[in-house]
Amino acid sequence: MNRSGLIRLLESYAAPTTQERLFKRAMLDFAHQHPDCLERSNLDGHFTASAWLIHRKGDKALLMHHRKLDGWFQLGGHADGDPSLLDVAMKEAMEESGIDHIVAINSEIFDLDIHEIPANPNEPRHFHYDVRFLLHVASDEDFRANNESKELRWIGKHISELPTNSQSVVRMFEKWVSLTGLNDVF
């Protein structure tokens, strides 16, 4: 399996925090050590891709209340062998939001996270090596929920609108709120 693009993408990310630098190092080690790092058949863990999806006006972001994990998260999913994690993030954002016109703000990593997925009847406990991208809705479409979510919700740029205190989601929220120059995109 060709992991060279994934490795280059990770190497090019200037992780802004100590925590993300640790995630980056662990992800690079994992990618180098596991030829099947992009496959969910790797029961230790595998790469996933997520999207911090911004409304076309730039003033809100979409979160989902995940049915299986029973918590609020960004949109995303498994790579399933696809080495282009940006493409995976876009595909998952479209599938989970029902919005067809989603584009990447850029091709750079927005955030990194490694998190544990608890055991369930279908799989043992494992880790997701999650690479996140900044995407936006490029149309007037609104979301349509699917069976993976209990609820989808647009949130504004005030912390009181964030329906979770998950460190991972809060970190992305804070990055989004602090971004400048996005008005050129919308």
PALUM-301184 format. One line per 8 residues: for each residue x, y, z of N, C-alpha, C. Coordinates in pm, 1 decimal. Layout:
<pts>
X,Y,Z,X,Y,Z,X,Y,Z ~ ...
</pts>
This chain:
<pts>
85.0,-118.1,0.0,0.0,0.0,0.0,89.3,124.2,0.0 ~ 57.1,220.8,-82.8,138.3,340.6,-95.4,104.5,440.0,15.9 ~ 199.0,455.8,107.2,181.1,548.1,219.6,264.3,674.1,203.5 ~ 336.8,685.3,94.3,431.1,797.2,80.1,360.9,932.6,81.6 ~ 245.6,944.4,18.7,172.0,1071.4,20.9,125.8,1107.8,160.5 ~ 78.9,1009.9,234.1,37.1,1032.0,372.4,155.9,1077.4,456.2 ~ 268.1,1011.1,439.7,387.5,1046.6,517.1,433.4,1188.4,482.8 ~ 433.6,1224.1,355.3,472.0,1361.5,314.6,374.7,1464.0,373.2
244.4,1433.0,369.3,144.1,1523.8,424.4,169.2,1548.2,573.4 ~ 192.7,1441.2,647.7,219.0,1454.4,791.0,349.1,1531.1,816.6 ~ 452.7,1499.2,740.6,580.5,1567.2,759.3,570.0,1716.8,732.2 ~ 482.6,1755.8,640.3,471.1,1897.9,604.8,388.8,1978.8,705.4 ~ 320.1,1911.4,796.2,233.8,1982.6,891.5,316.9,2041.5,1004.5 ~ 309.5,2171.5,1022.0,377.4,2241.2,1131.7,283.2,2241.9,1251.9 ~ 283.5,2134.7,1324.9,192.5,2119.0,1438.8,213.7,2233.7,1537.8 ~ 106.3,2307.9,1571.9,122.8,2428.8,1652.9,132.6,2406.3,1804.1
98.4,2288.4,1851.0,99.4,2264.5,1995.6,183.4,2141.4,2028.4 ~ 223.8,2132.1,2152.7,298.8,2014.7,2197.4,218.1,1888.5,2175.1 ~ 89.5,1892.5,2207.6,5.2,1773.8,2191.6,0.6,1729.1,2045.2 ~ -19.4,1822.3,1954.0,-24.5,1784.3,1812.7,112.1,1739.3,1761.2 ~ 221.2,1793.5,1814.1,354.1,1745.7,1774.5,372.0,1600.8,1817.9 ~ 320.4,1565.2,1936.0,325.0,1426.0,1981.4,239.8,1337.1,1891.8 ~ 119.7,1384.1,1855.1,33.6,1308.7,1763.6,103.5,1287.6,1629.1 ~ 165.0,1394.0,1578.5,233.0,1386.2,1449.1,343.4,1279.9,1453.2
425.3,1282.1,1556.3,534.2,1183.9,1568.4,478.1,1041.3,1576.2 ~ 372.6,1023.4,1657.7,311.9,889.9,1671.1,249.3,844.2,1539.6 ~ 187.8,936.6,1465.5,126.5,901.6,1337.2,233.0,862.4,1235.3 ~ 342.0,937.0,1232.2,449.9,902.7,1139.6,508.4,765.7,1174.4 ~ 531.3,741.5,1301.6,582.2,610.6,1343.6,485.4,499.3,1303.3 ~ 356.5,521.2,1327.3,255.7,421.1,1294.3,252.7,394.7,1143.5 ~ 255.5,501.8,1064.2,252.5,486.5,918.2,376.1,412.1,867.7 ~ 492.6,441.3,924.4,615.2,372.4,882.8,614.5,224.8,922.6
557.6,192.8,1037.9,562.9,56.9,1092.0,452.6,-34.9,1040.8 ~ 344.0,21.7,988.1,227.5,-60.2,950.4,189.6,-35.7,804.1 ~ 228.4,-125.7,714.8,189.0,-110.7,573.7,37.2,-102.7,555.4 ~ -38.3,-159.2,648.6,-184.7,-158.4,639.6,-247.8,-49.2,725.9 ~ -175.7,60.1,749.3,-223.1,167.2,838.5,-348.9,237.0,788.6 ~ -381.1,222.9,661.5,-500.0,286.6,605.1,-621.4,193.4,600.8 ~ -603.8,72.4,648.6,-710.3,-28.0,643.0,-769.9,-52.5,781.4 ~ -900.0,-57.7,790.6,-960.9,-84.9,920.2,-940.9,-228.5,964.8
-887.3,-312.5,878.0,-852.8,-448.9,917.5,-733.5,-451.1,1013.4 ~ -659.0,-340.8,1021.7,-552.7,-329.4,1121.8,-621.5,-305.9,1256.0 ~ -625.9,-406.6,1338.0,-704.9,-402.2,1460.9,-639.5,-322.0,1572.7 ~ -512.3,-284.0,1556.3,-449.7,-194.2,1653.4,-498.8,-51.8,1632.6 ~ -517.2,-14.8,1507.1,-561.7,119.2,1472.8,-549.1,142.1,1324.1 ~ -596.4,256.5,1278.9,-592.2,289.9,1136.9,-619.0,438.6,1119.2 ~ -580.2,488.1,1002.7,-601.1,629.3,973.2,-745.4,655.7,935.0 ~ -792.0,769.8,982.1,-923.8,821.9,947.6,-903.9,966.4,902.2
-1007.3,1023.8,843.0,-1000.0,1163.1,798.3,-1129.1,1232.6,837.9 ~ -1114.9,1356.2,883.4,-1229.4,1433.3,929.8,-1231.4,1571.3,866.8 ~ -1347.7,1635.4,880.7,-1367.1,1768.8,824.4,-1422.6,1862.8,929.6 ~ -1357.7,1977.2,944.1,-1420.2,2087.9,1016.3,-1492.0,2163.4,906.4 ~ -1623.0,2141.7,896.5,-1703.3,2192.1,784.8,-1767.4,2325.3,820.8 ~ -1731.5,2427.4,743.9,-1779.1,2563.0,767.1,-1892.1,2595.0,669.7 ~ -1993.5,2662.3,719.9,-2105.0,2710.8,638.7,-2052.3,2803.5,529.4 ~ -2124.6,2815.9,421.7,-2078.3,2898.0,308.8,-2054.0,3043.4,346.6
-2122.3,3093.5,449.7,-2101.2,3230.8,494.3,-1982.9,3243.3,590.9 ~ -1930.3,3130.7,636.5,-1813.5,3130.9,723.8,-1841.5,3154.9,869.9 ~ -1969.3,3169.5,906.0,-2003.5,3208.4,1043.0,-2044.7,3092.8,1133.3 ~ -2049.3,2971.1,1079.5,-2085.6,2856.5,1161.7,-2022.7,2729.6,1105.3 ~ -2014.5,2629.2,1192.1,-1955.7,2500.8,1154.5,-2054.0,2389.5,1190.1 ~ -2045.5,2278.0,1118.2,-2140.4,2168.3,1136.1,-2079.4,2056.5,1220.6 ~ -2152.4,2016.9,1324.4,-2114.9,1903.1,1407.8,-2225.0,1799.0,1402.8 ~ -2187.2,1675.4,1432.2,-2286.3,1567.8,1436.5,-2283.2,1498.9,1571.8
-2401.2,1457.8,1616.9,-2409.1,1373.7,1736.0,-2405.3,1230.8,1684.8 ~ -2290.2,1167.4,1703.6,-2262.3,1035.1,1646.9,-2345.5,928.2,1716.6 ~ -2417.4,850.8,1637.8,-2508.2,749.4,1692.5,-2433.1,641.8,1771.7 ~ -2329.3,581.7,1713.2,-2259.4,471.0,1780.3,-2175.1,518.7,1899.2 ~ -2110.3,633.0,1885.0,-2021.5,681.1,1990.8,-2092.9,770.6,2091.8 ~ -2216.3,808.0,2062.3,-2300.5,888.6,2150.6,-2229.4,1014.2,2201.1 ~ -2178.4,1091.2,2106.3,-2113.5,1217.0,2140.5,-2109.5,1307.9,2019.0 ~ -2074.6,1435.4,2043.3,-2066.4,1534.8,1937.3,-1925.7,1536.8,1878.1
-1918.9,1525.8,1744.5,-1791.1,1522.8,1675.0,-1802.5,1595.4,1541.2 ~ -1687.5,1617.4,1479.6,-1681.3,1665.7,1342.4,-1717.4,1549.1,1249.8 ~ -1746.5,1578.7,1126.4,-1777.7,1476.5,1027.1,-1649.1,1405.2,985.3 ~ -1658.1,1276.5,957.8,-1539.1,1204.9,913.6,-1558.7,1055.3,914.0 ~ -1453.2,984.3,872.3,-1463.7,839.3,868.8,-1334.6,771.6,828.5 ~ -1344.7,642.5,802.7,-1230.2,556.6,774.0,-1172.5,581.5,634.6 ~ -1040.7,566.0,624.9,-973.4,579.1,495.4,-1004.7,459.2,405.7 ~ -1019.4,341.2,464.3,-1048.6,219.6,388.4,-956.4,203.0,268.5
-826.2,225.2,293.5,-725.9,203.6,190.5,-695.0,323.1,103.2 ~ -773.7,428.5,109.4,-751.6,546.5,25.4,-639.8,631.2,85.6 ~ -527.3,646.8,15.3,-416.6,724.8,71.5,-439.7,876.1,67.2 ~ -542.7,922.6,-4.6,-572.4,1065.9,-10.0,-672.5,1100.5,99.4 ~ -619.5,1137.0,214.8,-708.0,1164.2,328.4,-793.7,1288.4,308.0 ~ -748.0,1384.5,228.8,-833.2,1498.9,196.4,-956.8,1451.8,119.8 ~ -938.6,1362.8,23.0,-1052.6,1308.6,-51.7,-1146.5,1232.5,41.5 ~ -1089.3,1157.9,135.1,-1171.2,1083.6,231.7,-1252.6,1181.1,315.8
-1189.6,1286.5,364.7,-1261.0,1385.5,447.2,-1375.4,1448.9,368.2 ~ -1350.8,1482.1,243.6,-1456.1,1543.1,161.6,-1570.5,1445.4,136.5 ~ -1536.2,1321.5,103.6,-1639.5,1219.4,78.9,-1723.9,1197.9,204.4 ~ -1658.4,1183.0,317.8,-1730.8,1160.6,443.0,-1817.1,1280.4,480.0 ~ -1766.2,1400.6,459.8,-1845.4,1520.7,490.1,-1971.4,1525.0,403.8 ~ -1957.8,1490.0,276.5,-2074.7,1488.7,187.5,-2173.8,1381.7,229.8 ~ -2123.3,1261.8,258.4,-2212.5,1152.0,298.0,-2284.0,1181.4,428.8 ~ -2211.2,1232.1,527.9,-2269.9,1249.7,660.6,-2355.1,1375.0,672.7
-2333.5,1472.7,584.6,-2412.8,1595.6,591.5,-2524.9,1598.5,488.7 ~ -2512.2,1518.4,382.7,-2608.8,1525.1,273.8,-2587.9,1646.0,185.0 ~ -2480.0,1719.5,204.5,-2448.2,1837.9,124.0,-2354.3,1794.8,12.3 ~ -2390.4,1826.2,-111.2,-2312.9,1781.7,-226.7,-2199.9,1875.9,-266.7 ~ -2213.0,2002.7,-234.5,-2115.1,2101.6,-281.2,-2025.5,2147.0,-166.6 ~ -1923.4,2066.1,-141.8,-1825.4,2092.5,-36.5,-1688.9,2100.4,-102.3 ~ -1612.0,2200.5,-64.3,-1477.5,2216.1,-119.1,-1377.8,2236.2,-5.5 ~ -1253.0,2203.2,-35.8,-1145.7,2223.7,61.4,-1102.3,2369.7,58.1
-1082.7,2427.2,174.2,-1028.7,2563.1,180.6,-883.4,2561.2,134.3 ~ -811.7,2455.2,169.6,-677.4,2429.5,117.3,-649.9,2280.0,136.4 ~ -535.7,2234.7,94.1,-505.3,2091.6,104.1,-419.0,2059.3,225.9 ~ -400.0,2157.2,312.6,-316.0,2137.6,430.5,-395.8,2075.9,545.2 ~ -323.5,2011.4,634.5,-385.5,1958.0,755.5,-431.0,2074.3,842.8 ~ -550.0,2061.5,898.3,-604.4,2159.8,992.0,-576.4,2119.0,1136.2 ~ -578.1,1986.8,1163.4,-563.2,1937.9,1300.0,-530.0,1788.8,1294.5 ~ -466.7,1740.5,1400.4,-438.4,1598.1,1416.1,-489.3,1551.2,1551.1
-532.5,1425.5,1557.0,-575.8,1369.0,1684.1,-563.7,1216.8,1678.4 ~ -528.0,1159.6,1790.3,-531.2,1014.5,1806.7,-625.2,987.5,1922.1 ~ -725.3,905.8,1897.4,-821.9,877.1,2003.6,-862.0,729.8,2001.7 ~ -896.9,684.3,2117.7,-934.7,543.7,2134.7,-1081.6,523.9,2101.4 ~ -1108.6,417.9,2029.7,-1245.1,375.1,2000.6,-1272.0,253.3,2088.6 ~ -1373.1,260.0,2172.5,-1399.2,146.4,2262.7,-1443.5,21.5,2186.5 ~ -1420.4,-91.5,2247.7,-1465.7,-218.7,2189.3,-1616.7,-216.3,2172.8 ~ -1663.6,-282.8,2069.5,-1807.4,-298.7,2047.8,-1828.6,-439.0,1991.8
-1951.1,-480.9,1970.5,-1974.1,-618.3,1923.1,-1905.1,-652.8,1790.5 ~ -1871.9,-551.4,1710.9,-1814.0,-576.2,1579.0,-1662.3,-564.6,1572.0 ~ -1600.4,-501.9,1674.2,-1456.4,-479.6,1667.3,-1397.9,-457.6,1806.0 ~ -1268.8,-491.6,1822.0,-1204.3,-468.7,1951.2,-1168.2,-320.9,1968.8 ~ -1129.7,-286.2,2089.1,-1079.5,-152.4,2117.8,-962.8,-126.0,2022.5 ~ -958.0,-3.4,1966.3,-850.5,33.0,1875.5,-836.9,184.8,1872.2 ~ -740.9,232.9,1793.3,-715.6,376.8,1786.0,-741.3,429.6,1645.7 ~ -794.2,550.5,1642.1,-808.2,623.5,1516.9,-698.9,729.3,1511.8
-623.9,726.3,1404.2,-521.0,825.5,1376.1,-586.4,924.5,1279.5 ~ -646.3,1028.3,1336.1,-737.2,1114.9,1261.0,-667.1,1239.9,1208.7 ~ -672.4,1257.4,1076.3,-617.7,1374.2,1009.3,-736.4,1459.5,967.1 ~ -735.2,1586.3,1010.7,-850.6,1674.2,990.1,-818.6,1785.7,890.3 ~ -920.4,1822.1,812.0,-906.9,1925.2,709.8,-1015.7,2030.1,726.4 ~ -987.3,2149.2,677.3,-1081.2,2260.6,683.8,-1154.7,2267.9,549.6 ~ -1285.4,2244.3,553.9,-1368.9,2244.2,434.0,-1481.1,2345.8,450.2 ~ -1541.7,2383.0,337.8,-1659.7,2470.4,348.0,-1764.4,2432.8,244.9
-1887.8,2468.3,277.1,-2002.0,2444.9,189.0,-1998.8,2552.5,81.4 ~ -2006.1,2512.1,-44.2,-1994.8,2605.1,-156.7,-2128.7,2627.4,-225.6 ~ -2238.8,2613.6,-152.1,-2372.3,2631.3,-210.6,-2467.6,2676.2,-100.7 ~ -2593.4,2690.6,-137.1,-2696.9,2726.4,-39.6,-2760.5,2605.3,25.6 ~ -2708.0,2486.6,-1.1,-2764.8,2364.0,55.2,-2758.9,2365.8,207.8 ~ -2854.6,2299.1,269.3,-2848.5,2274.3,412.6,-2833.2,2124.0,432.2 ~ -2796.2,2084.8,550.2,-2768.6,1944.3,577.1,-2894.5,1859.0,576.4 ~ -2872.1,1729.2,555.0,-2975.4,1626.1,567.4,-2913.4,1514.0,649.8
-2970.4,1484.8,762.4,-2915.6,1382.3,851.1,-2922.0,1244.7,785.6 ~ -2831.0,1156.3,828.4,-2836.0,1018.0,783.3,-2836.0,926.5,905.2 ~ -2826.8,796.6,882.6,-2841.2,701.4,992.4,-2719.6,695.2,1085.0 ~ -2608.5,761.4,1050.5,-2491.3,760.7,1138.6,-2503.0,861.5,1251.8 ~ -2597.7,955.1,1238.7,-2606.8,1060.9,1338.8,-2743.1,1061.8,1407.2 ~ -2740.9,1103.5,1532.0,-2865.7,1130.1,1603.0,-2914.8,1270.2,1568.4 ~ -2818.4,1359.0,1541.4,-2851.8,1498.0,1512.3,-2733.0,1563.6,1443.4 ~ -2761.3,1659.6,1356.0,-2661.1,1748.6,1299.1,-2696.6,1889.1,1344.6
-2592.8,1971.7,1368.5,-2620.8,2106.3,1419.6,-2513.0,2204.2,1374.6 ~ -2559.5,2318.2,1322.6,-2468.7,2429.3,1296.2,-2440.2,2498.5,1428.7 ~ -2313.8,2529.0,1451.9,-2276.8,2604.1,1572.0,-2206.8,2732.2,1530.0 ~ -2231.0,2838.5,1607.4,-2165.2,2966.2,1580.8,-2030.3,2974.2,1649.3 ~ -1972.4,3092.2,1645.5,-1836.1,3111.1,1695.1,-1829.6,3148.5,1843.0 ~ -1934.0,3122.2,1917.0,-1929.5,3145.9,2061.7,-1922.1,3011.3,2131.9 ~ -1830.6,2999.0,2224.9,-1806.0,2871.4,2292.9,-1931.9,2813.0,2355.9 ~ -2026.3,2896.3,2392.1,-2149.7,2846.3,2454.0,-2232.9,2762.7,2357.3
-2208.4,2775.6,2226.9,-2282.0,2697.0,2127.5,-2222.7,2558.3,2105.5 ~ -2101.8,2536.8,2156.0,-2034.9,2408.0,2137.5,-2099.2,2304.7,2229.0 ~ -2157.6,2196.9,2173.2,-2233.0,2100.8,2254.4,-2145.8,1992.4,2319.9 ~ -2016.1,2014.6,2325.8,-1925.2,1916.6,2385.8,-1807.6,1989.0,2449.1 ~ -1746.3,1923.5,2546.2,-1621.4,1977.2,2601.5,-1503.4,1887.3,2565.4 ~ -1521.7,1800.7,2466.8,-1414.0,1714.7,2417.0,-1295.4,1801.9,2377.2 ~ -1179.4,1773.2,2435.9,-1059.6,1851.8,2409.6,-1029.2,1859.9,2260.1 ~ -1049.6,1750.8,2190.0,-1022.6,1743.6,2047.7,-1111.4,1839.5,1968.2
-1240.1,1840.1,1998.3,-1334.4,1926.9,1926.8,-1313.7,2072.4,1968.6 ~ -1290.6,2095.1,2096.5,-1266.2,2231.7,2144.8,-1142.1,2290.1,2076.5 ~ -1038.1,2209.2,2059.9,-915.3,2257.0,1994.2,-945.0,2302.8,1851.4 ~ -1024.0,2224.5,1776.0,-1058.4,2265.4,1639.5,-1146.1,2390.6,1639.3 ~ -1241.2,2395.0,1732.7,-1327.2,2512.9,1744.8,-1242.3,2637.7,1766.6 ~ -1148.5,2630.4,1859.8,-1064.1,2745.9,1890.4,-977.3,2785.6,1771.3 ~ -926.6,2688.5,1697.8,-849.4,2719.9,1577.1,-936.3,2793.3,1475.7 ~ -1058.3,2742.7,1455.2,-1149.1,2803.7,1358.5,-1181.4,2947.5,1397.4
-1215.3,2968.7,1524.3,-1251.3,3102.5,1570.4,-1134.6,3199.7,1553.2 ~ -1012.8,3151.7,1570.2,-895.9,3239.7,1563.9,-846.2,3264.9,1421.0 ~ -899.6,3193.0,1322.4,-852.8,3210.1,1184.5,-884.0,3349.2,1133.0 ~ -788.5,3405.6,1061.2,-809.6,3533.5,994.4,-788.7,3511.4,845.6 ~ -844.8,3597.9,764.2,-825.6,3586.5,620.6,-919.3,3489.4,551.7 ~ -1011.3,3427.8,625.7,-1104.3,3334.4,562.0,-1209.0,3405.5,477.5 ~ -1230.6,3532.7,501.0,-1333.5,3604.9,425.4,-1304.2,3603.7,275.9 ~ -1176.8,3586.1,239.7,-1143.0,3578.7,97.5,-1198.9,3453.3,33.0
-1227.3,3348.8,113.1,-1278.0,3222.6,62.0,-1427.2,3229.6,35.7 ~ -1500.0,3301.2,116.9,-1646.9,3298.8,112.1,-1704.9,3405.9,24.2
</pts>
